[in-house]
């Protein structure tokens, strides 16, 4: 019996060892996020609860892995066939499988620290840019500690398993005898039953779900308990079925009615051939054929504008520019990725959660500001730092009104600093030279400059390292100064006085300690419009707005007539009751005072007083208000999904428009 007891002891030992490693990884995640529990009063109690929930979720993954060796060893034990080769084979199996689990757990730490969410299926949106993504990871030196930790863990885990087998093999020789089967069989059945229960995670009707990790009003602690592999596995399974959507909230028919009412569209006067949101905007008076330059600033959260390091602002130029511009205080990005920012800011379309609409093989034809201005005689350009095919940008942009795309392929190799190509200062300098060339033919131009320096891996010039001890603030100071240099040089050019400069974040980033699972700093971005032609600037506006509003708002400033087939409104003429946005797996909506969130995975809703940064969930006290915000935002997403599905993001009338000068 000793031989079989030892084999089962081997299974349990590996199981416990794996749980220990996963717990250490969770503690590492905790230690890198202590700032997110600084306001928690009962730290020991709440952290302990989160860690215990973590072991619960870890056991689910470990049980999935344990069940196969356990069943095989149980069967082989009945035949007295357990030997050295069997145990060593399972050592190889365990090392291979747990290497993947530990790798996900280790990669999850820096991913979570950047996105404030666990590693998920959205990473496959970049599988076609494997070389660029790998370069980004390998060039970010702060990730090296995680690589090292992973290698050490695998070496120690492998060594422990080898020692375990060696130790166990030296302790037994006997096989089972007939009477011992009466004990052996029930033990095996019990252990297999416990493993199956471990896989389900609970005795209830439904197996364990991520919502079981939520137990308090601290978003970080709620997420701390979720096992990264469990989260990733569930998200991949769900993503393989379909993308996150709001079908369970509102139907397409109901959504369209809500959106038409919100946008002031008379559905009875619409032509059947048009999109459900298409409407003619007729300008009065003379059109202004001014140049328009969009600067989409990488990861530029509005919260960064208030950060001071060593007693000084880290964005002195942007703050100075705001003081002579039109500035919208309460402006939000559509999503949390650059492709979302491009689609919303230029084409007025919402970010559909974890989907990257630019990467569709069947490229959606959109009707945003590049397309409309190109139809109206503008030269249209787009400048990026990296290779043109990243996120399928080149194909998408050329199909949607951009005439000229400038990318890494156009720049000297000596100027490339990492996998994302050139730095912001060179990009802006290069674009300035192009503007000088293009302005000679007196044709107005529209240009978008997509910066990237404020994205890991950070390449911080030495002169900005004294700004702060934190590289993420050093690089923001550099990005701010690159824009300062560009604007200073632009002011010297003849075309400057006839140009509108639009500066906004493509999305934000985590600044400080997030209060909510859906960090507002990731969607709250600056929206600055500056021109020497604005005689009534500066002005600050408090009304709600979002990236989808950039197109109609700029068209209003230009006083151009056009067909608006977007979800945006002219912020100078229309007041929004709410602003909606998303992250990969959550829906968000803000009013002047409240922040509504809906998490698709956990099926959890929240309503918060974000003006006071309160973590208290007010959903039950304000159910009607929460439902109104939920329906409003869900209707926008559902209608956008309907338009993409039915190829209505560009209307026939727009496609047949002629270019005029």
Order of alpha helices (4+ residues) and beta strands (2+ residues): alpha-alpha-alpha-alpha-alpha-alpha-alpha-alpha-alpha-beta-beta-beta-beta-alpha-beta-alpha-alpha-beta-alpha-beta-beta-beta-alpha-beta-alpha-beta-beta-beta-alpha-beta-beta-beta-beta-beta-alpha-alpha
